[in-house]
Amino acid sequence: DAGVHSKAWYAATCDRKMAEDALYRSNKDGSFLIRKSSGQDSRQPYTLVVFYNRRVYNIPIRFIESTRQYALGRE
């Protein structure tokens, strides 16, 4: 648990489409949320969804077991 579950920007029940739709509606650069990754993989438990320049980006958040830390992107 990364301690995200109580944060306002954590969208526990959001799938990819819902997250993207919400950020398109916000239409504000820098808007973001964190959602559970679709694959339910322990090595990539979350996805950062960001709105920038009229586009939405889904960036994987991976968990590095050896350091017990999180990192953006794929290895």
N, CA and C of each residue as an Amber inpcrd file, in Angstrom:
protein
   225
   0.8490000  -1.1930000   0.0000000   0.0000000   0.0000000   0.0000000
   0.8860000   1.2450000   0.0000000   0.7040000   2.0850000  -0.9760000
   1.5150000   3.2960000  -1.1100000   0.9290000   4.4620000  -0.3240000
  -0.1150000   4.2320000   0.4500000  -0.7340000   5.3090000   1.2110000
  -1.5990000   6.2190000   0.3570000  -2.0220000   5.7550000  -0.7960000
  -2.7930000   6.5980000  -1.7060000  -4.2970000   6.5130000  -1.4710000
  -4.7360000   5.4890000  -0.7930000  -6.1680000   5.2110000  -0.7040000
  -6.9920000   6.3170000  -0.0640000  -6.4040000   7.1650000   0.7450000
  -7.1640000   8.2330000   1.3860000  -6.9740000   9.5900000   0.7070000
  -6.2490000   9.6270000  -0.3830000  -5.9700000  10.8860000  -1.0740000
  -7.1070000  11.2620000  -2.0270000  -7.3480000  12.5530000  -2.1820000
  -8.4220000  13.0380000  -3.0600000  -8.1700000  12.6790000  -4.5180000
  -6.9280000  12.5670000  -4.9230000  -6.5970000  12.2870000  -6.3190000
  -6.5530000  10.7920000  -6.6380000  -6.8340000   9.9510000  -5.6540000
  -6.8620000   8.5080000  -5.9050000  -8.2770000   8.0960000  -6.2890000
  -8.4190000   7.5210000  -7.4680000  -9.7250000   7.1060000  -7.9740000
  -9.8100000   5.5810000  -7.9440000 -10.1830000   5.0620000  -6.8110000
 -10.1600000   3.6120000  -6.5800000 -11.0560000   2.8390000  -7.5390000
 -12.1960000   3.3860000  -7.8980000 -13.1500000   2.6340000  -8.7170000
 -13.1440000   3.0570000 -10.1880000 -12.1750000   3.8340000 -10.5860000
 -12.0850000   4.3450000 -11.9620000 -11.3410000   3.3670000 -12.8630000
 -11.9360000   3.0560000 -14.0070000 -11.1810000   2.3210000 -15.0110000
 -10.5410000   3.3390000 -15.9590000  -9.8320000   2.8630000 -16.9460000
  -9.0960000   3.7650000 -17.8430000 -10.0290000   4.7740000 -18.5350000
 -11.1290000   4.2910000 -19.0840000 -12.0500000   5.1780000 -19.8120000
 -12.6450000   6.2350000 -18.8920000 -13.0940000   5.8380000 -17.7210000
 -13.6740000   6.8010000 -16.7760000 -12.6530000   7.8650000 -16.3830000
 -11.4150000   7.4370000 -16.1410000 -10.3560000   8.3710000 -15.7550000
 -10.0760000   9.3610000 -16.8760000  -9.9510000   8.8500000 -18.0970000
  -9.6760000   9.7290000 -19.2320000 -10.8250000  10.7050000 -19.4560000
 -12.0570000  10.2190000 -19.3850000 -13.2210000  11.0930000 -19.5660000
 -13.2450000  12.2130000 -18.5220000 -12.9510000  11.8730000 -17.2830000
 -12.9560000  12.8680000 -16.2040000 -11.9150000  13.9550000 -16.4640000
 -10.7460000  13.5630000 -16.9350000  -9.7050000  14.5540000 -17.1830000
  -9.9900000  15.3790000 -18.4330000 -10.5810000  14.7880000 -19.4400000
 -10.9920000  15.5810000 -20.6090000 -12.0270000  16.6260000 -20.1970000
 -12.9450000  16.2460000 -19.3130000 -13.9460000  17.2090000 -18.8260000
 -13.2980000  18.3430000 -18.0380000 -12.2450000  18.0320000 -17.2980000
 -11.5660000  19.0800000 -16.5230000 -10.9160000  20.0940000 -17.4560000
 -10.3720000  19.5960000 -18.5860000  -9.7650000  20.4470000 -19.6150000
  -8.7390000  21.4190000 -19.0230000  -7.9850000  20.9430000 -18.0390000
  -7.0020000  21.7990000 -17.3670000  -5.6380000  21.1000000 -17.3520000
  -4.6520000  21.7390000 -17.9870000  -3.3060000  21.1750000 -17.9840000
  -2.8370000  20.9110000 -16.5610000  -2.2660000  19.7610000 -16.3680000
  -1.7490000  19.3820000 -15.0560000  -2.7360000  18.6060000 -14.2050000
  -3.9890000  18.5000000 -14.6520000  -4.9600000  17.6850000 -13.9110000
  -4.4710000  16.2380000 -13.9420000  -4.6510000  15.5460000 -12.8230000
  -4.1760000  14.1640000 -12.7650000  -4.9810000  13.3730000 -11.7590000
  -4.8550000  12.0770000 -11.8500000  -5.3660000  11.1640000 -10.8340000
  -4.5500000   9.8890000 -10.8980000  -4.6670000   9.1200000  -9.8460000
  -4.0420000   7.7980000  -9.7750000  -5.1750000   6.7850000  -9.7340000
  -5.0490000   5.7450000 -10.5270000  -6.0480000   4.6690000 -10.5220000
  -5.3340000   3.3320000 -10.4250000  -6.0830000   2.3070000 -10.0750000
  -5.5160000   0.9620000 -10.1040000  -5.2500000   0.5920000 -11.5410000
  -4.1410000  -0.0710000 -11.7940000  -3.8330000  -0.5150000 -13.1540000
  -4.7870000  -1.6230000 -13.5640000  -5.0950000  -1.6600000 -14.8220000
  -6.0600000  -2.6270000 -15.3560000  -5.6100000  -4.0670000 -15.1760000
  -4.3150000  -4.3170000 -15.3030000  -3.8070000  -5.6760000 -15.2510000
  -3.7460000  -6.2950000 -13.8680000  -3.9430000  -5.5040000 -12.8140000
  -3.8630000  -6.0180000 -11.4420000  -2.5560000  -6.7540000 -11.1940000
  -1.4730000  -6.2130000 -11.6990000  -0.1450000  -6.8040000 -11.5500000
   0.5420000  -6.1650000 -10.3490000   1.0990000  -6.9650000  -9.4640000
   1.7490000  -6.4190000  -8.2680000   2.9930000  -5.6080000  -8.6110000
   3.5620000  -5.8510000  -9.7960000   4.7340000  -5.0720000 -10.2080000
   4.3350000  -3.7410000 -10.8420000   3.0800000  -3.5950000 -11.2350000
   2.5610000  -2.3230000 -11.7500000   1.1610000  -2.1170000 -11.1770000
   1.0940000  -1.7490000  -9.9030000  -0.2030000  -1.6840000  -9.2400000
  -1.0490000  -0.4610000  -9.5910000  -0.4170000   0.6200000 -10.0170000
  -1.1320000   1.8720000 -10.2550000  -0.7720000   2.4700000 -11.6090000
  -1.6240000   3.4070000 -12.0400000  -1.3670000   4.1840000 -13.2510000
  -1.6270000   5.6520000 -12.9380000  -0.6940000   6.5010000 -13.3330000
  -0.8540000   7.9460000 -13.2320000  -1.5030000   8.4130000 -14.5240000
  -2.6220000   9.1140000 -14.4160000  -3.3400000   9.6170000 -15.5850000
  -3.2470000  11.1380000 -15.5390000  -2.6870000  11.7370000 -16.6040000
  -2.4030000  13.1720000 -16.6220000  -3.0060000  13.8130000 -17.8640000
  -3.5920000  15.0050000 -17.6850000  -4.0820000  15.7930000 -18.8100000
  -3.0720000  16.8790000 -19.1150000  -2.6070000  16.9220000 -20.3770000
  -1.6520000  17.9530000 -20.7810000  -1.7900000  18.2300000 -22.2710000
  -1.9040000  19.4990000 -22.6120000  -1.9490000  19.9240000 -24.0040000
  -3.0610000  19.2100000 -24.7790000  -4.2480000  19.1830000 -24.1620000
  -5.4590000  18.5900000 -24.7400000  -5.3680000  17.0900000 -24.9820000
  -4.4520000  16.4170000 -24.2760000  -4.3140000  14.9640000 -24.3790000
  -4.2550000  14.3460000 -22.9960000  -4.6160000  13.0840000 -22.9080000
  -4.5250000  12.3370000 -21.6550000  -3.4440000  11.2760000 -21.8110000
  -2.5880000  11.1920000 -20.8150000  -1.4880000  10.2190000 -20.8130000
  -1.6770000   9.2620000 -19.6400000  -1.4990000   7.9770000 -19.9030000
  -1.5430000   6.9420000 -18.8700000  -0.1190000   6.4530000 -18.6560000
   0.4140000   6.7290000 -17.4840000   1.8100000   6.4110000 -17.1820000
   1.8400000   5.3310000 -16.1040000   2.4320000   4.1860000 -16.4030000
   2.4880000   3.1100000 -15.4120000   3.3050000   3.5220000 -14.1840000
   2.8380000   3.0910000 -13.0400000   3.5950000   3.2500000 -11.7940000
   3.9660000   1.8410000 -11.3610000   5.2480000   1.5650000 -11.3540000
   5.6980000   0.2110000 -11.0130000   6.2800000   0.1790000  -9.6020000
   6.2000000  -0.9870000  -9.0160000   6.7440000  -1.2160000  -7.6800000
   8.0250000  -2.0170000  -7.8250000   9.1060000  -1.4880000  -7.2430000
  10.4010000  -2.1540000  -7.3090000  10.6020000  -2.8970000  -5.9910000
  10.4690000  -4.1950000  -6.0570000  10.5130000  -5.0330000  -4.8500000
  11.8210000  -4.8840000  -4.0810000  12.9430000  -4.8440000  -4.7870000
  14.2540000  -4.8250000  -4.1180000  14.4690000  -3.5750000  -3.2650000
  13.8890000  -2.4500000  -3.6860000  14.0620000  -1.1990000  -2.9280000
  12.7970000  -0.7880000  -2.1870000  11.6820000  -1.5160000  -2.4570000
  10.3850000  -1.2040000  -1.8400000   9.9420000   0.2270000  -2.1850000
  10.2450000   0.6560000  -3.4100000   9.8940000   1.9930000  -3.8560000
   9.0700000   1.9170000  -5.1360000   8.4400000   3.0460000  -5.4730000
   7.6390000   3.1610000  -6.6900000   8.3860000   4.0230000  -7.6930000
   8.1680000   3.7570000  -8.9850000   8.8080000   4.5260000 -10.0520000
   7.8220000   4.6540000 -11.2180000   7.9870000   5.7050000 -12.0050000
   7.1430000   5.9230000 -13.1630000   7.7110000   5.2150000 -14.3860000
   6.8460000   4.7410000 -15.2500000   7.2520000   4.1320000 -16.5080000
   7.6020000   2.6710000 -16.3750000   7.9190000   2.1110000 -17.5130000
   8.3340000   0.7020000 -17.5450000   9.8430000   0.6090000 -17.4030000
  10.3260000  -0.5580000 -17.0430000  11.7710000  -0.7490000 -16.8740000
  12.5330000  -0.5060000 -18.1480000
